[in-house]
Amino acid sequence: MGFWGQMLQYVAAATIFSVLGIAIMGGCYWLMTHFFPFSVVKEIEQDQNTALAIIIGSVLIGMAIIIASAIYGFAPS
């Protein structure tokens, strides 16, 4: 496999894993907003609940680290 074939393989893998990671992150956010007994958007935007915003941001960063580790383990070598 030549340089361009290998480059195409890496670009395809990066694209697939990026789309998959974004979909998983969106699913995590959707689950969080639907399992809380209150409106997350209202709490953060209207009530200025900074603590809730920090917690949701921390959960999303944690999920991003887990997804990145999983992607790194499956990346072609």
N, C-alpha and C positions, 0 to 999 in steps of 0.2 A: 504494500500500500504506500503510495507516494505521499508527498507533503500535503497536497490539496485534499486527498482522500482522508488523511488523518485530521486535517483542519476541519473538514466537513463533519466528521464524526464528533469532534469536540463541540462544534457549534450546535449540532443537532442535540447532543446530550445536554448542553447548557440550556437550550431553549425548552426542551421537554421538562427538565428539572425545575426551571424557573416557573413555568406554567403550573406544574404540579405543586410547587411550594406556595405560590400565590393562592391557589385553590384551597390548599390545606389551611393557610392562614385565614382566608375568608371564612372557611367553615368553622374555625375556632372562634372567630369573632361573632359569627352568627349564633353559635351555641351559647356563648357567654351572654349575649344580649337577650336570648330567649329563655334562659334559665333563671335570670335574676327576676325577683318579684316586682321590679320597678323599671321605669324607662331609663335606660342608660344614656340616651341622647339628651333627655330632659335634665337628668342629674348633672351631666357634664356641661352642657351648653347653657341652660337657663339658670340652674341653681349654683353653678360654678363650683362643683364638688371636685376639688383638686385631688383628694385622696383616692376617689374612685378612678380618676383618670390615670393616676400613678399606678394603681393596681392593675388596671387593664393594660396599660403600656408595658408593665413588667411581665405580665403573662404572655403578651404577644412577643416580647423580646426573648423570653424563655423558649417559646415555641419556635421562633426563628432559629435559635441556636440548635435546638434538637433537629429541626428539618435540615439545617446546613450540615450537621454532623452525619445525618443519614445520607444526604446527597454526596458528601465527600467519600463516604464508604462505598457507594455504588458507581462512582465516576470511572469512566474507562481509563485504563493505564497504558 
